[in-house]
Amino acid sequence: MSGDVLSGMEYVEGVAKLEDGMVLIHDIEKFLSLEEEIKLDKAIGEM
């Protein structure tokens, strides 16, 4: 039933409330493909 209320939230593992809003915590294994995860790791490594 929660899927009816929060459709499209299958990638969200949690929510953190902040003073100025909220942060959605995503499950990276579900959210990104392996190829996307590798690209992200490379991009972060270059910073």
PDB file of N, CA, C and O in Angstrom:
ATOM      1  N   MET A   1       0.813  -1.213   0.000  1.00  0.00           N
ATOM      2  CA  MET A   1       0.000   0.000   0.000  1.00  0.00           C
ATOM      3  C   MET A   1       0.850   1.268   0.000  1.00  0.00           C
ATOM      4  O   MET A   1       0.443   2.286  -0.560  1.00  0.00           O
ATOM      5  N   SER A   2       2.045   1.213   0.634  1.00  0.00           N
ATOM      6  CA  SER A   2       2.880   2.420   0.644  1.00  0.00           C
ATOM      7  C   SER A   2       3.293   2.818  -0.760  1.00  0.00           C
ATOM      8  O   SER A   2       3.525   3.997  -1.030  1.00  0.00           O
ATOM      9  N   GLY A   3       3.388   1.825  -1.675  1.00  0.00           N
ATOM     10  CA  GLY A   3       3.715   2.124  -3.063  1.00  0.00           C
ATOM     11  C   GLY A   3       2.674   2.998  -3.725  1.00  0.00           C
ATOM     12  O   GLY A   3       2.993   3.764  -4.634  1.00  0.00           O
ATOM     13  N   ASP A   4       1.428   2.893  -3.280  1.00  0.00           N
ATOM     14  CA  ASP A   4       0.370   3.734  -3.827  1.00  0.00           C
ATOM     15  C   ASP A   4       0.572   5.192  -3.427  1.00  0.00           C
ATOM     16  O   ASP A   4       0.314   6.102  -4.214  1.00  0.00           O
ATOM     17  N   VAL A   5       1.026   5.399  -2.218  1.00  0.00           N
ATOM     18  CA  VAL A   5       1.233   6.757  -1.705  1.00  0.00           C
ATOM     19  C   VAL A   5       2.548   7.320  -2.212  1.00  0.00           C
ATOM     20  O   VAL A   5       2.630   8.498  -2.561  1.00  0.00           O
ATOM     21  N   LEU A   6       3.572   6.486  -2.253  1.00  0.00           N
ATOM     22  CA  LEU A   6       4.909   6.933  -2.632  1.00  0.00           C
ATOM     23  C   LEU A   6       5.381   6.247  -3.911  1.00  0.00           C
ATOM     24  O   LEU A   6       6.479   5.692  -3.940  1.00  0.00           O
ATOM     25  N   SER A   7       4.586   6.275  -4.947  1.00  0.00           N
ATOM     26  CA  SER A   7       4.983   5.608  -6.186  1.00  0.00           C
ATOM     27  C   SER A   7       6.281   6.209  -6.709  1.00  0.00           C
ATOM     28  O   SER A   7       6.515   7.411  -6.588  1.00  0.00           O
ATOM     29  N   GLY A   8       7.114   5.365  -7.286  1.00  0.00           N
ATOM     30  CA  GLY A   8       8.398   5.819  -7.801  1.00  0.00           C
ATOM     31  C   GLY A   8       9.479   5.925  -6.755  1.00  0.00           C
ATOM     32  O   GLY A   8      10.558   6.445  -7.036  1.00  0.00           O
ATOM     33  N   MET A   9       9.216   5.442  -5.548  1.00  0.00           N
ATOM     34  CA  MET A   9      10.170   5.569  -4.450  1.00  0.00           C
ATOM     35  C   MET A   9      10.890   4.252  -4.151  1.00  0.00           C
ATOM     36  O   MET A   9      11.445   4.083  -3.065  1.00  0.00           O
ATOM     37  N   GLU A  10      10.883   3.316  -5.110  1.00  0.00           N
ATOM     38  CA  GLU A  10      11.493   2.011  -4.853  1.00  0.00           C
ATOM     39  C   GLU A  10      13.001   2.091  -4.643  1.00  0.00           C
ATOM     40  O   GLU A  10      13.594   1.151  -4.114  1.00  0.00           O
ATOM     41  N   TYR A  11      13.632   3.188  -5.042  1.00  0.00           N
ATOM     42  CA  TYR A  11      15.072   3.348  -4.877  1.00  0.00           C
ATOM     43  C   TYR A  11      15.437   4.033  -3.563  1.00  0.00           C
ATOM     44  O   TYR A  11      16.614   4.089  -3.205  1.00  0.00           O
ATOM     45  N   VAL A  12      14.462   4.544  -2.853  1.00  0.00           N
ATOM     46  CA  VAL A  12      14.717   5.302  -1.624  1.00  0.00           C
ATOM     47  C   VAL A  12      14.792   4.351  -0.436  1.00  0.00           C
ATOM     48  O   VAL A  12      13.886   3.552  -0.197  1.00  0.00           O
ATOM     49  N   GLU A  13      15.903   4.459   0.308  1.00  0.00           N
ATOM     50  CA  GLU A  13      16.110   3.634   1.492  1.00  0.00           C
ATOM     51  C   GLU A  13      15.766   4.389   2.772  1.00  0.00           C
ATOM     52  O   GLU A  13      15.496   3.774   3.804  1.00  0.00           O
ATOM     53  N   GLY A  14      15.774   5.708   2.709  1.00  0.00           N
ATOM     54  CA  GLY A  14      15.480   6.477   3.897  1.00  0.00           C
ATOM     55  C   GLY A  14      15.334   7.952   3.588  1.00  0.00           C
ATOM     56  O   GLY A  14      15.553   8.394   2.460  1.00  0.00           O
ATOM     57  N   VAL A  15      14.963   8.697   4.600  1.00  0.00           N
ATOM     58  CA  VAL A  15      14.780  10.139   4.481  1.00  0.00           C
ATOM     59  C   VAL A  15      15.385  10.789   5.712  1.00  0.00           C
ATOM     60  O   VAL A  15      15.177  10.330   6.835  1.00  0.00           O
ATOM     61  N   ALA A  16      16.132  11.859   5.495  1.00  0.00           N
ATOM     62  CA  ALA A  16      16.690  12.630   6.601  1.00  0.00           C
ATOM     63  C   ALA A  16      16.085  14.028   6.559  1.00  0.00           C
ATOM     64  O   ALA A  16      16.097  14.691   5.522  1.00  0.00           O
ATOM     65  N   LYS A  17      15.559  14.464   7.690  1.00  0.00           N
ATOM     66  CA  LYS A  17      14.962  15.796   7.766  1.00  0.00           C
ATOM     67  C   LYS A  17      16.033  16.796   8.176  1.00  0.00           C
ATOM     68  O   LYS A  17      16.762  16.586   9.145  1.00  0.00           O
ATOM     69  N   LEU A  18      16.116  17.882   7.423  1.00  0.00           N
ATOM     70  CA  LEU A  18      17.046  18.957   7.712  1.00  0.00           C
ATOM     71  C   LEU A  18      16.266  20.216   8.059  1.00  0.00           C
ATOM     72  O   LEU A  18      15.052  20.278   7.868  1.00  0.00           O
ATOM     73  N   GLU A  19      16.961  21.206   8.563  1.00  0.00           N
ATOM     74  CA  GLU A  19      16.312  22.469   8.916  1.00  0.00           C
ATOM     75  C   GLU A  19      15.612  23.101   7.713  1.00  0.00           C
ATOM     76  O   GLU A  19      14.524  23.664   7.841  1.00  0.00           O
ATOM     77  N   ASP A  20      16.254  23.002   6.538  1.00  0.00           N
ATOM     78  CA  ASP A  20      15.731  23.664   5.348  1.00  0.00           C
ATOM     79  C   ASP A  20      15.098  22.707   4.339  1.00  0.00           C
ATOM     80  O   ASP A  20      14.892  23.083   3.185  1.00  0.00           O
ATOM     81  N   GLY A  21      14.791  21.492   4.749  1.00  0.00           N
ATOM     82  CA  GLY A  21      14.160  20.548   3.838  1.00  0.00           C
ATOM     83  C   GLY A  21      14.438  19.109   4.230  1.00  0.00           C
ATOM     84  O   GLY A  21      14.538  18.787   5.414  1.00  0.00           O
ATOM     85  N   MET A  22      14.563  18.242   3.229  1.00  0.00           N
ATOM     86  CA  MET A  22      14.853  16.846   3.518  1.00  0.00           C
ATOM     87  C   MET A  22      15.771  16.272   2.458  1.00  0.00           C
ATOM     88  O   MET A  22      15.879  16.802   1.352  1.00  0.00           O
ATOM     89  N   VAL A  23      16.429  15.181   2.812  1.00  0.00           N
ATOM     90  CA  VAL A  23      17.341  14.482   1.917  1.00  0.00           C
ATOM     91  C   VAL A  23      16.816  13.069   1.741  1.00  0.00           C
ATOM     92  O   VAL A  23      16.519  12.382   2.719  1.00  0.00           O
ATOM     93  N   LEU A  24      16.702  12.638   0.495  1.00  0.00           N
ATOM     94  CA  LEU A  24      16.305  11.266   0.211  1.00  0.00           C
ATOM     95  C   LEU A  24      17.572  10.434   0.097  1.00  0.00           C
ATOM     96  O   LEU A  24      18.490  10.800  -0.637  1.00  0.00           O
ATOM     97  N   ILE A  25      17.631   9.327   0.809  1.00  0.00           N
ATOM     98  CA  ILE A  25      18.785   8.444   0.796  1.00  0.00           C
ATOM     99  C   ILE A  25      18.454   7.282  -0.133  1.00  0.00           C
ATOM    100  O   ILE A  25      17.553   6.489   0.141  1.00  0.00           O
ATOM    101  N   HIS A  26      19.201   7.193  -1.244  1.00  0.00           N
ATOM    102  CA  HIS A  26      18.927   6.197  -2.271  1.00  0.00           C
ATOM    103  C   HIS A  26      19.786   4.946  -2.093  1.00  0.00           C
ATOM    104  O   HIS A  26      20.908   5.012  -1.591  1.00  0.00           O
ATOM    105  N   ASP A  27      19.241   3.817  -2.511  1.00  0.00           N
ATOM    106  CA  ASP A  27      19.988   2.569  -2.559  1.00  0.00           C
ATOM    107  C   ASP A  27      20.751   2.568  -3.876  1.00  0.00           C
ATOM    108  O   ASP A  27      20.163   2.363  -4.937  1.00  0.00           O
ATOM    109  N   ILE A  28      22.060   2.796  -3.810  1.00  0.00           N
ATOM    110  CA  ILE A  28      22.871   2.950  -5.017  1.00  0.00           C
ATOM    111  C   ILE A  28      22.846   1.698  -5.877  1.00  0.00           C
ATOM    112  O   ILE A  28      22.937   1.793  -7.101  1.00  0.00           O
ATOM    113  N   GLU A  29      22.725   0.526  -5.263  1.00  0.00           N
ATOM    114  CA  GLU A  29      22.695  -0.731  -6.016  1.00  0.00           C
ATOM    115  C   GLU A  29      21.436  -0.837  -6.878  1.00  0.00           C
ATOM    116  O   GLU A  29      21.473  -1.433  -7.954  1.00  0.00           O
ATOM    117  N   LYS A  30      20.342  -0.274  -6.422  1.00  0.00           N
ATOM    118  CA  LYS A  30      19.090  -0.291  -7.191  1.00  0.00           C
ATOM    119  C   LYS A  30      18.988   0.900  -8.128  1.00  0.00           C
ATOM    120  O   LYS A  30      18.396   0.806  -9.204  1.00  0.00           O
ATOM    121  N   PHE A  31      19.565   2.016  -7.716  1.00  0.00           N
ATOM    122  CA  PHE A  31      19.401   3.282  -8.416  1.00  0.00           C
ATOM    123  C   PHE A  31      20.234   3.361  -9.689  1.00  0.00           C
ATOM    124  O   PHE A  31      19.765   3.878 -10.702  1.00  0.00           O
ATOM    125  N   LEU A  32      21.476   2.849  -9.648  1.00  0.00           N
ATOM    126  CA  LEU A  32      22.379   2.937 -10.782  1.00  0.00           C
ATOM    127  C   LEU A  32      22.683   1.560 -11.364  1.00  0.00           C
ATOM    128  O   LEU A  32      22.700   0.557 -10.649  1.00  0.00           O
ATOM    129  N   SER A  33      22.919   1.531 -12.653  1.00  0.00           N
ATOM    130  CA  SER A  33      23.419   0.302 -13.266  1.00  0.00           C
ATOM    131  C   SER A  33      24.902   0.186 -12.896  1.00  0.00           C
ATOM    132  O   SER A  33      25.494   1.153 -12.416  1.00  0.00           O
ATOM    133  N   LEU A  34      25.497  -0.968 -13.112  1.00  0.00           N
ATOM    134  CA  LEU A  34      26.910  -1.161 -12.811  1.00  0.00           C
ATOM    135  C   LEU A  34      27.761  -0.190 -13.625  1.00  0.00           C
ATOM    136  O   LEU A  34      28.723   0.379 -13.110  1.00  0.00           O
ATOM    137  N   GLU A  35      27.409  -0.005 -14.883  1.00  0.00           N
ATOM    138  CA  GLU A  35      28.149   0.934 -15.740  1.00  0.00           C
ATOM    139  C   GLU A  35      28.064   2.366 -15.196  1.00  0.00           C
ATOM    140  O   GLU A  35      29.066   3.080 -15.174  1.00  0.00           O
ATOM    141  N   GLU A  36      26.879   2.783 -14.761  1.00  0.00           N
ATOM    142  CA  GLU A  36      26.709   4.131 -14.199  1.00  0.00           C
ATOM    143  C   GLU A  36      27.488   4.289 -12.899  1.00  0.00           C
ATOM    144  O   GLU A  36      28.062   5.345 -12.634  1.00  0.00           O
ATOM    145  N   GLU A  37      27.504   3.232 -12.093  1.00  0.00           N
ATOM    146  CA  GLU A  37      28.234   3.279 -10.831  1.00  0.00           C
ATOM    147  C   GLU A  37      29.733   3.433 -11.077  1.00  0.00           C
ATOM    148  O   GLU A  37      30.397   4.189 -10.369  1.00  0.00           O
ATOM    149  N   ILE A  38      30.272   2.729 -12.070  1.00  0.00           N
ATOM    150  CA  ILE A  38      31.695   2.834 -12.414  1.00  0.00           C
ATOM    151  C   ILE A  38      32.020   4.244 -12.906  1.00  0.00           C
ATOM    152  O   ILE A  38      33.037   4.818 -12.517  1.00  0.00           O
ATOM    153  N   LYS A  39      31.157   4.803 -13.762  1.00  0.00           N
ATOM    154  CA  LYS A  39      31.359   6.162 -14.256  1.00  0.00           C
ATOM    155  C   LYS A  39      31.337   7.170 -13.108  1.00  0.00           C
ATOM    156  O   LYS A  39      32.149   8.095 -13.081  1.00  0.00           O
ATOM    157  N   LEU A  40      30.421   7.000 -12.165  1.00  0.00           N
ATOM    158  CA  LEU A  40      30.329   7.892 -11.024  1.00  0.00           C
ATOM    159  C   LEU A  40      31.579   7.793 -10.163  1.00  0.00           C
ATOM    160  O   LEU A  40      32.114   8.815  -9.732  1.00  0.00           O
ATOM    161  N   ASP A  41      32.056   6.571  -9.905  1.00  0.00           N
ATOM    162  CA  ASP A  41      33.273   6.373  -9.125  1.00  0.00           C
ATOM    163  C   ASP A  41      34.453   7.073  -9.793  1.00  0.00           C
ATOM    164  O   ASP A  41      35.251   7.715  -9.111  1.00  0.00           O
ATOM    165  N   LYS A  42      34.574   6.960 -11.113  1.00  0.00           N
ATOM    166  CA  LYS A  42      35.664   7.615 -11.846  1.00  0.00           C
ATOM    167  C   LYS A  42      35.548   9.126 -11.745  1.00  0.00           C
ATOM    168  O   LYS A  42      36.545   9.813 -11.523  1.00  0.00           O
ATOM    169  N   ALA A  43      34.333   9.652 -11.907  1.00  0.00           N
ATOM    170  CA  ALA A  43      34.122  11.101 -11.846  1.00  0.00           C
ATOM    171  C   ALA A  43      34.464  11.653 -10.471  1.00  0.00           C
ATOM    172  O   ALA A  43      35.062  12.723 -10.356  1.00  0.00           O
ATOM    173  N   ILE A  44      34.086  10.925  -9.432  1.00  0.00           N
ATOM    174  CA  ILE A  44      34.392  11.383  -8.067  1.00  0.00           C
ATOM    175  C   ILE A  44      35.886  11.308  -7.817  1.00  0.00           C
ATOM    176  O   ILE A  44      36.444  12.171  -7.140  1.00  0.00           O
ATOM    177  N   GLY A  45      36.542  10.283  -8.356  1.00  0.00           N
ATOM    178  CA  GLY A  45      37.987  10.137  -8.194  1.00  0.00           C
ATOM    179  C   GLY A  45      38.782  11.242  -8.855  1.00  0.00           C
ATOM    180  O   GLY A  45      39.902  11.540  -8.440  1.00  0.00           O
ATOM    181  N   GLU A  46      38.213  11.851  -9.878  1.00  0.00           N
ATOM    182  CA  GLU A  46      38.893  12.922 -10.604  1.00  0.00           C
ATOM    183  C   GLU A  46      38.774  14.280  -9.917  1.00  0.00           C
ATOM    184  O   GLU A  46      39.434  15.236 -10.327  1.00  0.00           O
ATOM    185  N   MET A  47      37.962  14.377  -8.903  1.00  0.00           N
ATOM    186  CA  MET A  47      37.753  15.674  -8.213  1.00  0.00           C
ATOM    187  C   MET A  47      38.887  15.989  -7.290  1.00  0.00           C
ATOM    188  O   MET A  47      38.878  17.031  -6.634  1.00  0.00           O
TER     189      MET A  47
END
